[in-house]
Amino acid sequence: MQKVIVYYFTKYDRNTDQEVQQKGMATLEFINRIGGTPLISTAKEIDVADLDDNGRYPKIKSTTD
């Protein structure tokens, strides 16, 4: 199975004027797309099948599931 690296990450919160660690992990592609900052030391190799369609881990369940 194909592997991918995911990371915990932070994102700027305008309400608190601080970088805030987000829930879950994500690929660098997803983190960059949303303007986040990866926490490189948290790298974890997982199966690509364990990602959701956006590149988040664990998969974020849809409200329609």
TORZATOR-402968 format. One record per residue (C-alpha): chain; x, y, z. Coordinates in nm, 2 decimals, padded with zeros to 4 digits. Example, Ala and Ser with C-alpha at 12.3 -4.5 7.8 and 13.67 -1.06 7.14 Angstrom:
BEGIN
r chain:A	c1:01.23	c2:-00.45	c3:00.78
r chain:A	c1:01.37	c2:-00.11	c3:00.71
# end
This chain:
BEGIN
r chain:A	c1:00.00	c2:00.00	c3:00.00
r chain:A	c1:00.12	c2:00.35	c3:-00.08
r chain:A	c1:00.25	c2:00.55	c3:00.22
r chain:A	c1:00.22	c2:00.93	c3:00.29
r chain:A	c1:00.36	c2:01.15	c3:00.57
r chain:A	c1:00.12	c2:01.36	c3:00.78
r chain:A	c1:00.19	c2:01.62	c3:01.05
r chain:A	c1:00.02	c2:01.80	c3:01.33
r chain:A	c1:00.00	c2:02.17	c3:01.24
r chain:A	c1:-00.08	c2:02.52	c3:01.36
r chain:A	c1:-00.29	c2:02.79	c3:01.19
r chain:A	c1:-00.33	c2:03.15	c3:01.28
r chain:A	c1:-00.65	c2:03.24	c3:01.47
r chain:A	c1:-00.76	c2:03.60	c3:01.41
r chain:A	c1:-00.99	c2:03.59	c3:01.72
r chain:A	c1:-00.70	c2:03.52	c3:01.95
r chain:A	c1:-00.42	c2:03.67	c3:01.74
r chain:A	c1:-00.22	c2:03.35	c3:01.80
r chain:A	c1:-00.10	c2:03.04	c3:01.61
r chain:A	c1:-00.33	c2:02.75	c3:01.74
r chain:A	c1:-00.26	c2:02.38	c3:01.70
r chain:A	c1:-00.53	c2:02.22	c3:01.50
r chain:A	c1:-00.70	c2:01.89	c3:01.57
r chain:A	c1:-00.57	c2:01.59	c3:01.38
r chain:A	c1:-00.30	c2:01.57	c3:01.13
r chain:A	c1:-00.27	c2:01.64	c3:00.76
r chain:A	c1:-00.05	c2:01.62	c3:00.45
r chain:A	c1:00.19	c2:01.91	c3:00.37
r chain:A	c1:-00.03	c2:01.98	c3:00.07
r chain:A	c1:-00.34	c2:02.03	c3:00.28
r chain:A	c1:-00.15	c2:02.23	c3:00.54
r chain:A	c1:00.00	c2:02.46	c3:00.28
r chain:A	c1:-00.34	c2:02.50	c3:00.10
r chain:A	c1:-00.50	c2:02.64	c3:00.42
r chain:A	c1:-00.21	c2:02.86	c3:00.52
r chain:A	c1:-00.10	c2:02.64	c3:00.81
r chain:A	c1:00.24	c2:02.57	c3:00.96
r chain:A	c1:00.35	c2:02.20	c3:00.99
r chain:A	c1:00.51	c2:02.08	c3:01.31
r chain:A	c1:00.78	c2:01.88	c3:01.13
r chain:A	c1:00.89	c2:01.69	c3:01.44
r chain:A	c1:00.55	c2:01.53	c3:01.45
r chain:A	c1:00.58	c2:01.35	c3:01.11
r chain:A	c1:00.40	c2:01.01	c3:01.09
r chain:A	c1:00.39	c2:00.77	c3:00.80
r chain:A	c1:00.05	c2:00.63	c3:00.73
r chain:A	c1:-00.13	c2:00.44	c3:00.45
r chain:A	c1:-00.27	c2:00.68	c3:00.19
r chain:A	c1:-00.61	c2:00.50	c3:00.23
r chain:A	c1:-00.63	c2:00.64	c3:00.58
r chain:A	c1:-00.66	c2:01.00	c3:00.46
r chain:A	c1:-00.99	c2:01.17	c3:00.39
r chain:A	c1:-01.05	c2:01.34	c3:00.05
r chain:A	c1:-00.88	c2:01.66	c3:00.16
r chain:A	c1:-00.56	c2:01.50	c3:00.30
r chain:A	c1:-00.66	c2:01.50	c3:00.67
r chain:A	c1:-00.59	c2:01.22	c3:00.92
r chain:A	c1:-00.78	c2:01.06	c3:01.08
r chain:A	c1:-01.05	c2:01.09	c3:00.82
r chain:A	c1:-01.30	c2:01.36	c3:00.90
r chain:A	c1:-01.65	c2:01.21	c3:00.89
r chain:A	c1:-01.91	c2:01.39	c3:00.67
r chain:A	c1:-02.23	c2:01.50	c3:00.84
r chain:A	c1:-02.42	c2:01.30	c3:00.58
r chain:A	c1:-02.25	c2:00.97	c3:00.66
# end
